[in-house]
Amino acid sequence: MCRRSPAVAAVAMALSGVRVLELAGLAPAPLCGMILADFGAQVVRVDRLSRSAAAADVQGRGKRSLALDLKRPQGAAALRRLCGGADVLIEPFRHGVMEKLGLGPEVLIQDNPRLIYARLTGFGQTGRYAKSAGHDINYLALSGVLSKLGRKDENPYAPGNLLADFAGGGVMCAMGIVIALFERARSGRGQVIDASMVKGAAYLSSFLWKSQRLGLWRKPRGENLLDSGAPFYEIYKTSDGKFMAVGALEPQFYVQLINGLGLNSDELPTQMSTSDWPEMKKKFASIFAQKTQAEWCSIFDSTDACVTPVLSLNDVASHQHNKERSSFIKNDQGEISPRPAPLLSRTPAVPSSKRDPFIGEHTEEILLEYGFTKQEIAKLYSDKAIELNKPKANL
């Protein structure tokens, strides 16, 4: 269903031939590496040895694993040598960690002036919090975005760890890498990318900043047009305990919403009568609660009322629209996940269908590809600087 075909498919992908080293980390860096792999890059995940760490990367699609102990001088020297033949390094550690290992960008880019050194961190490489620990909720808070999320009279609400970790972090970093690769094609020079999840999340919120003059956010959180204040931009529960999402902002769409709900617009307040919004929400909620999700879909699916079902992860892949778009894929183990986006017409992503790699599964073959001899690999193994998936392999 999503098997990467022979070399022809790989060659056709946009990032084919780009060599990426991804230092194993938590959620954002693995997503960044997976995006690059999905679009054809040769991504090597540089793992810690499995005896000291479990594989935490659930986004290892299309990657290979090399297990390397960077705390040993031999391991650090091996990574430095690998970077000499790489196009991109994705580094997810806190400020100063790589410098202590002798693997900072000044060293590695001097060795390989074409290297793109992507530093993906929460707070960035400079500033008061640069060396501080944090997670998505902290980055989102510092970006200002968290203050805008949540309902009326409630605390701000953190929507999982999607906005800062993945969107502001992994996706923004991948975009920075592609931009740097494009620039390198002209200059021949690599550069350092400082991808901060705080700044990435803030950048994502540019609309919030630039739309303030439009008056969209004058009222307290949860009382505005787009933050659950409006009855026609809201989520309603159905009789079977499911939900419908309503986004009927424009007047012509609002009319179709009213008609679908069986109401008479002449008997209702005007759409933008904000003082009537709380009561209208109650009215809409009582009506949506009278039918099942499927029944509401049968009413609204053929309209422009901007009413859609809130699909669960169990249901989303089987929805007719998503099936027609082939929006989800299945790997060899039967696991379903979203297909890479966006869709390119000439060089589309062809994601691997193989299982995610085990720690150290490809150590030997990767080192050989990067110019290490079998004797050098055997020495690294005896020095406990690397780990092989098959320790008894004939070196």
C-alpha angles and dihedrals in degrees: 000000000000103000114149104242126219123303091289091072092046092051090051093057119101097239098039112146095021109129115213130185112199116192106218114257143137130299106309100051094046090053090050091051093045092053090053092046092049090057094049109275118140099241121192116191108212102211133192112246110282093234088067101034141024121228106266096175112109088167097065095124112146094003132118125216129233115181111214133165104221092184090069114078090230091054093048090048090051092053090048089054092047090053088057088069099036132093098206137024118195109201119185103177130116119268113291100017096106092043090057088054091051089247103109121138093260090062100040097043090048087056092045114020090188094059118119106212109199115194110195113188140145101244101019133240097295138036137064095299098041093113096036128109119242147148138217094283091054094047091047090050094051092047092060092238096105091061088065097050121089144052132284116292092004133106117266110281126228109215100214114283097297105107105053103021100042109017100031092033118027099027095041091049092050089050090050091051093051090047090050091048090052092051092046090058087067103034101030089223133115126216145192120267116206101199109182119184090212092055092039092054091046091051090051087056094057090118090059090056098041095044096055091094088058090065095241093133104035095116127065118280112290096025100079133093098263104029100067097282095111121071090219093055101053146097119251132194120236130215092263093054095260128115143240124208116219122198104161097149102146117072094241090053092045090056090056091049091053091048093049090052090054094244131138112234091206089065095049135076116261116278095251098045093122094186088063096048097095092054092043090054090055091049093049091046093053091050096047089050090063097068138044123253090253091053092052090048090055089054100045107028094087094045139076093236089117092233117142137166119261098235124208121224087255092056106034099082092052095050109117096237093050091046091052090050093045085229095162132051136199126220129212090276093054094252114149122217138157118283114244116272146248103040113231116206099214106021105028124176114264103196120206117255094203123109119266113275124264117237108278094003094133102027097120098043092048094050090049090051090052092053104266116142123230089249091055090048091051090051092050089051094049089048088054090237093124138031127218123208087225105037092186093056114133107257 
